[in-house]
Amino acid sequence: MLKKSLSRGVVSFALCVTVNIIVLMIKTVNTVNTTGNVQAMPELVPEYAAFFENPFMALMVQTLFCGLIGFAFGCCSVIVDIARWSMVKQAVVHFLLTAFVWVPVSIFCWGLGRYLISFISVFLSMVFTYTVVWTCQIMICRREVARINEQLIQRDKATS
Amino acid sequence: MKISFWIHEKYKEPEIVICGAQKTKELEELRQTVSEAVDETITVYDDRDAVRITQGGIIRFYAARQRVYAQTRDKTYLVHARLYELEESLKKQFVRISNSEIVNIKKIRRMDTSMSGTIHMYLQADIETYVSRRYVSRIRDSLMGKEFY
């Protein structure tokens, strides 16, 4: 399971970095078109940018941090394969393990902790998303299990 | 000895019936021969002895403590193969239900889900196990007779 987790993490890291670079390119082109400044770059949170000598380095490090978030989500996807755990337990553990990564990254890169209300709203939106996704999955599972039990009853009738 | 076919739509699966005036040793040997001819066998290990058992008698294969075991109604045997190798070689009568378990479809009694979303599978011989939700659709397809590997 560890090997599968790490391989998924690496794939997710690469995917997140790629997507982030594409988004940065689009934002850069948009900024250049908007401002007319060919050297313009996407905006950064000032407190984060202050850690770096130049904004390009700050953007690249931010891209790597996005990849790190993707790595965490990719690695934690194997939690779904632990059959003995209930879906609720899987959701809670997945949420806590990934939050351990995305919360500090978000605070550092995008100033999430600057305003308490923003932190609470992001946290609650993640909890809501998890609740909706896992509720849907439980409902789908129950429907599938009911269909399987119907098949088993028909099979038992046919063989008896 | 007469050998004949009885074709009727009520027989969802092929069935072999041995008819005789009384159950004799000869008929029992005939049953054994037909069973071995129809059911594929697999080599498993009981302590240190190698034993050949029919696949139809196996309820499930499961991985534990870095080993693979085959469980029948009466005993549990060690198998010298990985689960993915078994999955490739076994008849379509077997279906994977989690990363660490393959079960015999014919030995499934029922399934249910708990309030918290744990998926239980109840097998013959009062065996209870867990199903990963990734494999639920595969179980459904195998019961409906769809080929998936």
Interface residues (C-beta under 8 A of the other chain):
Chain A: M1 V80 D81 I82 A83 R84 W85 S86 M87 V88 K89 Q90 W134 Q137 I138 C141 R142 E144 V145 R147 I148 N149 Q151 L152 R155 A158 T159
Chain B: K12 E13 I97 S98 N99 S100 E101 I108 R109 R110 M111 D112 T113 S114 S116 G117 T118 I119 Y130 V131 S132 R133 R134 V136 S137 I139 R140 L143 M144
